[in-house]
Amino acid sequence: MKIFNKLMILVTVFGLSACGDDFLDLSPSNALPFETAIQTVNDLDAAVNGLYSQMQSSDWYGRYFILLPDIMSDDVKQNSNANRGRVWAEYTGTINDVQNIPRNTWTAIYVGVNRANFVINSNLEFPAAVQTQANQLIGEAYAVRALAHFDLVRLYAQHYGFTANASHPGVPVVTEFNQDAQPARNTVAEVYAQVKADLNQAISLMTLNRGKGRFTKNSAKAILARVSYYQGDLAAAGSLANEVITSGAYSLTAGSNLLAQWADLGDSPDAILDVVNNTLDNVGSESVAGMYNVSGYGDYLPSMDLVSLYDDADIRKGLFVEDNKLGGGVLGNLRQAKYFHPRGEDNFPVIRLPEMYLIRAEARAVSGDTAGAIEDLMTIRRRAWAAAPDVTATGAALVEEILLEKRLELAFEGHRLFELTRQKKGVVRVNCTAPAGSCTINYPNDFFILPIPIEEINANPSMTQNPGY
């Protein structure tokens, strides 16, 4: 398998399709020649639209990239009829996963990388009248390429702090077209360096706001804040989060709007970047909503140990709804309801403003600005729980309060496993519905990450497999 197939890039950039057992063996007769595919700023715009379309894929932000980090954590338990992703939730997945989740997700995200490269490497000169627009579009491509590499390195490589200098294997960094390349894996440190370089380049190029669901300078800064946070550079993360917060581009939802925003998150003032879906443009039953919703597959349920962390007066507890058919017991009788539409019509938040407040809060706490950290924490907590008692904790105890709030605020948005491993913590499932051996998964663990797809290993002698697989 080659992740650089030029024809694959061409066909996917312009929304065409091809089928076959070898999904990288694409040779569509109607693909545009590589050298002439982008000639105008309108061509560039069409190619960038293809980036956002790819992010909708059920193997990326449409479903699995969001689902896996939560079903592998302590926030989610499986229904008795769970099927899709079950082996990963139970930590019994292998390179021969019959659902091909590691392969399909790897491929979907690298298609995003290649679509971005198609734009970035076009190397065209544009008339002065459209140069600002062209810069914006190229900047968006840099931002998507950065996000794609960041998502890949979190799924297929151990977290940044796993080794002292992040010298452990990451994923291949792909920045150029080369149909015949067989790349080795870059280190995690090298992947993060490329991600940050791409985001900084994106920030330098983008000056426009092209509407919801598209990268802007501020949303690139927000992703860079998250990247710096995962890298352990809290000072940089806090500074970037502060820039996003004080930009005035977004505002926090509060009160009953905390529930209402999930009916159409794209119109929510706290959505910094989302993947936009609608009644005509969605992945249907293959969406993440279908995995949780009783009207969909309904495979996964909120863990009661998560639900119990919300105070009864916390409005966010209203994002859990009763399903009396579950019968209580270990399963309980609740489902999470952040995603209303099992047909995939929900917009999905890639990043929201509350995360910026909580990143800034942690950065402030670690730097000794206790008052500032508490202010940020309570801003997020009290917009949902008006009577929340004052926090008086300091130091490490204050950081734990902030991390708790992050868990409550960002539940089911695809963060929990990444948060645990970043903190070098294992997964402890209370009232566990998985097999006994999957109820406590100690840190470190080879199986906190996915295997490199076997097709990639077989086709590329430079590629190495993750330990344990």
C-alpha positions, 0 to 999 in steps of 0.5 A: 500500500502506498499512501502517496498515490498521485491518482488517488489525490487527483480523484479525491480532490475533485470529489470523484470516486473509485472502487476496488479491493486495493483502495490505492490502486486508482486510475480514473479515466476522468482524473485531471492531469496533475500539472494542470488540475489547478490553474485558477483561484476557483480551481484552488477553492474547489480543491480546498473544498475537497479537504473539508469534504474529506474531514467528513469521512466516517473514518475521520471526523464523521465517526471513528476518529471521534469514537475510538478515543472515547470507547477505549477510555473510562467515559464509555461502556458498550451495549450488549449488542455492540459491534463496530469498534468493539475489539478496540473498546475491549483491547483485543484488536489485532492487525486482522481487524475484520472491520478494517478500522486501522486501515480505513482511518489511516487511509482516510486521514492520509487522503486528507494529507494528500489533498492538502499537498495538492493545494500547497504544492500547486506553486502557481502565481496568482493575479494581485486581485486574488492573491489574498484569497489564494493565500487564505486557501493555501493557508487552510490547506496547511492547517488541514495538513497539520491537523491530519498529521496531528490526528495520525500521530495521536492514533498510531503513536504513543503520546509525546511524553512517552520518551524523554525527547519524543524519539519514539516512532510516530507516523510518516510526514508527507509534504510532497507528491511521490507516487512511488515513495516508501517512507519510514516513520518519523519520530513523534518529535519530528511529526510535532515539529512539522505540525507546528510549522504548518500551523504557523505557516497557515496563521501567516497566510490566512486573513479571511473568514470564509464562514463556519466549518473553515479554518481561520487564523484564530482556529489555527491558533486554537489547534496550535494551542492544543498541539503545544498543550499535548507537547507539554509546552503549557506556556505556549499553549496558554499564550495561544489560548489567550489570543483566541479568547481575547480575539472576540471572535467567539463567545461562550454559551451558557444556561439552557443554550448549552443544551440547545447548541448541540441541535446545530453546533455550527451556529453556536458561538463557542464553536471555533472549528467544526465539521459541517454536516446537513440534511443533504451532505452527511455520512448517514448511518455511519456517523458518530451519532449512530454509535450512541443514538437509540435510533441508530446502532446504539452500540455505546453508552455513557459510563455511570462513573462519568455521569456521577461526576456531574452535579444534579444542578449542572445543566450539562447533565441534561445531555444524558437522556433515558432509554428505559429499554436498557433495563438499568443495572450495570448498563444503567438507562442513559444515553448521551445526547450531544449528537441528536441525529443518527443520520449524521446531520449533526455538525461535529466540533473539532475544537471549541472555546471552552477548551481554550479557557481550560488550557489557559487555566492549567497554564496559569495554575502551573505558572503560579497564577492561582487566581487567574486559573480559578477564574477561568475554571469557574467561568466554564463551570458556572455557566453550566452550574450557576451555584457551583461552590468556590474552588479554593484548591492550589497547585496540583489539586487545582490542576486536578480540578481543571482536568475534571472540568475538561472531562465534563465539558469535552465528554464524547468529543474524542479526547478522553483516551488522549487526555489519560495517556498524556497524563500517563494514566491508565483506564479504570472502568467502574461497573465495567461491561467489557470482559474482565481483562479489559476493565483496568488497562494499566499505563503504559500499554502497547494497545493504547494506540492502533496498529499500522495497517498490515497492508502498509507493512506488507507494501512498504519495507521501510515501515515498522509495526507498533509493539504488541501487534 
